[in-house]
Each structure stands twice: as structure tokens, then as C-alpha cells.
């Protein structure tokens, strides 16, 4: 049997312990679903696709933020078969394992995390060479599923509530590298400052825990570099 | 960190990387050579290269340290705002003044 401690409540609450049978190839999400269906229907949690695409089932499992649908009990439980499940950190807890994601996605908007076609939309398809450095840089960061694990793992978010966070900055980096985008300068301005890329300490927690294997740290470093190059370019009177 | 402070901290860090290396090399040279205080002062007195290096060093420290301290204060304490910033400008001024005094004490004893 597994001994599963589950957070109950909001930001204030307590752990409740459940005993759940071990099963072959059991995922942490299976465990939570079994508790909710067989033992306590009032348990709140969130999931949708169950196959690592939607990013909605992220939780803190034994102290580490993880996507629970793709995390097997065998790789995450302690040697004694214990699991401790908490809601993602750095989010407001709605109830039990469910967190409020609004602030997280508001920061994507604040980081200008949307494509900007410009005043005069292109008349033809843009040709983007797959091997071009910008396309490669965008490719390396594009597969984010918005699960919030990086945001939960980030110490800077914990210190500075205004910090845009790894996911929003990672998204901004993909757009900075989009040659079709018309808001590069505005986006660089949006990700610069006390809450922007310069606040990152390069702890690399986001990169360590990203379930998709992305490296938001490098995206943030790219934003810092691009900002620096623009500042130098402006200082030399080169404009952009 | 705002953009101007970020640039100032990175630029001062580049200067410090060079200045600290030169500083350590100087210390090693003075100690390993077995120089007396008098012999050291004889080398630093009215030595313009020494003066230039250490004035640059002091300026870089006076810029770099308060910005770093500001980050630590902002992240680890609830103190922030113009009062903290003014106090840190004062701290930078203090480092600059004390550093310059120390440099002049060996340049013009």
C-alpha cells in the first residue's frame, strides 16, 4: 500500500493521509484519481488529457513540481512507499491541489507573449529557413504546455511576486525570434526591468523541472543578451 | 533590477574581473617577494599606473556593491522604494570615499 499525504484546504490547510493500493505502471495522477473516486469525492484537483499535452495536472510531488500524468509512482515515491502531494508553489491555492492560474497567464500577456502581425499584414507566406539561427532558437523553446511547473520551481517568483517568470519570458523569447513579428522592440521593453528578464538569477530550477525538457533559463539569457545588444546598438547611434 | 542598474552592474563586473585579478596578482607578488611595508610604499608612492588601477577598482566597487545589495534587500526583506535606494546611493558614496582614502594613503603617504 501507498501512504499518500494530500494537501487539503487553501493557502491554509493540512495534510490528510490516504492509503492507496500499489498498481503496475501506476502514475501519481492515477493515485489522486483513485482517492477522489474511491475514498473522498470532495478532493479537488485538475487534469484533462492524461498524456502530457495539456499541462493541467501539475502538482508538487514529494517536494518536486511534476506533471503527475507522466510521473510514475515507482519513480517518485519514497523508499517506504510514501507520497506527499501539494498544490504548485507560487500560486494561490483555490482548493486542495487546484491552483489559480490567472496571474500566471496574465504575465504571459504582460510579457507581450502574443504574435503581433503589425499594421500591414504580410501579403505572402513568410519564408523561414528551418536551419536559420532564429528559427532554431524559437524551436528550442516553442513546446511549452503552460503547466506552471517552472513558475512553481522558480525562487525569483517566490521573492518577487511581480517577476514575469520563466514561462512568460520563454514565450517572449520565441516571439523575439519570430522574423514575422512586428513588436520586437515593444516586447523587449515589456520583458526588461525589475520584473523582467534581468531579475533572473540563473538558478536553473525552471530548466531542471520543465517536464518538456525545455530550457527557459537559456531563453531568459537570450532576452538579456538581445536587450544588451540593443542597448549597445542604441548607444552607438545605430537605432535598433 | 531595472535596465540601467543591470547594465551598470554587468559593466562594473567586467571591470572588477580585471581589477581583482590585478589586485590579487599584486598581493601575491608583494608577499612572495618578501617586500617590507616600506618597500611596498616606495613602489606605490606617486605611481600613476597604481593610482589609475585602484581608482578604477574603487569606482567599480562603489557601483557594483550597492546594486547587488539592493537586489538582496529587495528579495529577502520587505524594504524597497526610494528610501532604500537613497540609502544605497549613500552606501556607494561611502565605499567610494573610503576606497579613495585608502588609495591616496599609499599613493601619497
Interface residues (C-beta under 8 A of the other chain):
Chain A: X156 X159 X160 X192 X193 X194 X198 X199 X224 X227 X228 X231
Chain B: X1 X2 X3 X6 X7 X10 X74 X75 X76
